[in-house]
Amino acid sequence: MELLKTPLERLIQERQLLTDLENEENSFKIQEWNSTDTNELHLNFSLKIGTIDFNGVLVYPELFPELPAYIRPQNSGERWSILHQYGGSGVLCLEYGPDNWNTNISGVELIRSAQILLLTDAMTVLEMDVEPVPSRHSETIGQKLRGISERFIETPMLRHILLNSDPEKMDFKVAISSFRDKTVIVPTNIQNKPLPDIVPSFSNERFELSGWAIRVDSVHLLKESVNDRLSLESFLGNLWPTQEEFTSSIKPLLLYDLKGNLELFLINNTAPLFVSYPAINLHDDQNQRLPAQFSNINDAKIVIIGLGSLGSKIAISLARSGCKNFLLIDDDILAPQNLVRNELNWLDVGFAKTHAVERALKRTALDMQVETYEMQIGGQENPHLNSNIANAISTCNLIIDATASSHTFLTLAAIAKRKHIPMVWGEIFGGGGGAMMARSRPTLDASPLELRNHIYGVLQTLEPIPEGKVNNYGFQTQNQTYIASDADVTALAASMTQFILDTLCTIDEQSSYPYSAYLIGFRKYWIFQCPFDTHPIDCSGALVTESPTDKQISESENGNSIEEPEPIKG
């Protein structure tokens, strides 16, 4: 059908085509047309299949023909097809739907598709020699579970332990979490040992129940004969927990067989509580989620100094990339106003940023090793503690400075140079107009201090930064005030994470970054002509000198070093 110029003209043509169909087909009868408050157009019709009249509705959405029309029974929830009908209002699953729709498909084609479906279903029920209508669906796990409120998450290690253990009955623990109308149960412990493929924080931060895992001959037989607590008790016989074992009112009972079939029940020994949770396997061993070059970075120990908006995002992103060993250093406490840009949330307010990020890391990935120090590098701190932390930093494979503090940088630069450790640092310019990131790698780049001084020397050759006042994350000019957003910080964190991973995974010949420093624009500002306008800085001319002297540190503290775009902190 040729698409007409307006939706109204198209609907007029639809009406005529359906009238023609009624005149051609005695089995199809138009009952009435009507519109709804939601601007849908409905055609009530009857479709006769054999001796049965199916009273349905052909629904034209407001955005038809861009959105597909569909057919449902006039009586909500009425079942016409066992395999080809959605729940709820009972919309038929026909040949055409959102996944293969085009604007040339008409309501007549939907009526004919429904006719074929219902006729074939009827012939199949009567065991006539006819092939059933094939399903064109490949359901996602989300589609399959959409209507299942109780979910038990099976893990590979749980299955392995169950199928390779001798005891018929084992101690078993689960953690429960609920949101809206869905309840998810995750196994956390079996045979008094934590499951190694579940993050420990899962059991610590959720309601945990203790029960048993019991081996039965067949879970299939169980499903056929058990429909309440009493029948379950009868089925298990002497394997049913004793009264003494019921130390709490609610117990999880995991029943499994040696074929790997699982079924979880929540039971109560004194009341008829009986809730069944089918096992759900969400693990796909064939799906490699991380790039192959990240396979070895889990052994690298990474120190992040500064767990504000930038450092917290980098930490979590590195954990998702496979990094598992962190040293976190920051002296600050997470405040509510930090949540505008920080990776953390209200559950972390009032805690040290180091501890909050540690908790977030351990929620993110397994086998996370995190060491934390609540202190300010180069600040008014106990010199002994300062020395110990410097020694801890010296054991790391990579230093990340996310503080935007000159004095902190100088201390870290000295450690990086003395111990031959790569260092990456970055800053967001006030107002979020742009950012800078840089790295120093032993034998490949100048030391961090020399690189930094070279970078600021290059900046002095560029056009002046627009005059204005920098106030934390803000930058105010005569005409406008700019505030760095979470998106600005996230953009730099993403770029720095890539920079860091490249530093961990590659040598010079393989690196995706030919320069040691980059200026990145987030809007039209200063030298940046547009968002993501990137200016590499050639650092090949950076001089190699000794570690920073006391005079250099003092000059930096007094603001007498090289002028630079004002960074934001936090």
Number of C-alpha atoms within 10 A of each C-alpha: 9 8 13 12 8 8 15 11 11 18 18 10 16 16 15 12 15 20 15 12 18 16 12 10 11 10 15 22 18 14 12 10 13 9 12 10 6 8 11 15 19 20 20 19 21 19 21 17 16 11 6 10 13 17 16 21 22 22 20 22 18 15 12 17 19 14 15 22 24 22 22 24 21 17 12 13 15 15 18 18 15 8 14 21 18 15 13 9 15 20 23 24 21 22 16 17 15 11 8 8 15 14 13 12 16 19 22 18 14 21 21 15 16 20 19 15 21 21 15 18 21 18 15 15 9 10 9 10 8 11 10 15 16 10 11 11 9 8 9 9 11 9 10 10 13 10 10 14 14 18 19 23 18 19 20 15 13 18 15 11 13 21 15 9 12 10 11 11 18 18 16 23 27 26 20 18 14 13 8 6 8 13 15 16 24 20 25 27 20 20 16 11 11 16 19 15 15 20 18 19 15 19 20 11 12 14 13 18 19 19 24 22 23 20 23 20 12 16 18 14 11 18 11 8 12 14 13 14 19 13 13 18 16 13 16 15 10 9 14 17 17 10 9 7 12 15 12 12 11 18 23 25 23 26 21 23 17 15 10 12 15 24 21 22 20 17 22 17 21 10 10 11 16 17 16 18 22 17 19 15 12 11 11 9 8 6 7 8 10 11 9 8 12 15 13 12 18 19 12 16 19 26 26 25 29 27 30 26 23 30 27 27 22 26 26 22 18 21 20 15 20 21 26 22 20 24 22 27 24 22 16 18 19 22 16 13 9 17 17 12 21 23 22 22 16 11 8 19 17 13 14 20 27 29 22 21 25 23 16 20 24 20 17 15 19 17 15 20 15 20 14 19 18 15 20 17 25 16 12 9 11 10 11 9 12 17 12 12 17 15 12 14 25 19 14 19 18 23 26 24 23 26 27 21 18 15 19 19 23 22 17 25 25 18 20 26 21 13 15 17 21 25 25 23 24 25 26 30 25 25 23 26 23 30 23 23 20 24 25 27 21 15 10 12 20 23 28 30 26 21 23 23 17 20 22 15 15 14 18 14 8 10 9 11 14 13 10 14 15 20 15 16 18 18 23 17 12 8 6 8 13 15 17 21 16 16 12 22 23 18 20 25 25 16 15 23 20 18 21 23 17 18 21 18 14 12 12 14 8 10 13 13 15 12 15 22 24 19 21 23 27 23 16 14 16 14 18 18 13 12 14 15 16 18 14 16 18 15 19 13 10 19 15 13 10 12 19 16 11 9 9 16 18 13 14 16 13 9 10 11 15 15 12 15 19 18 22 22 19 17
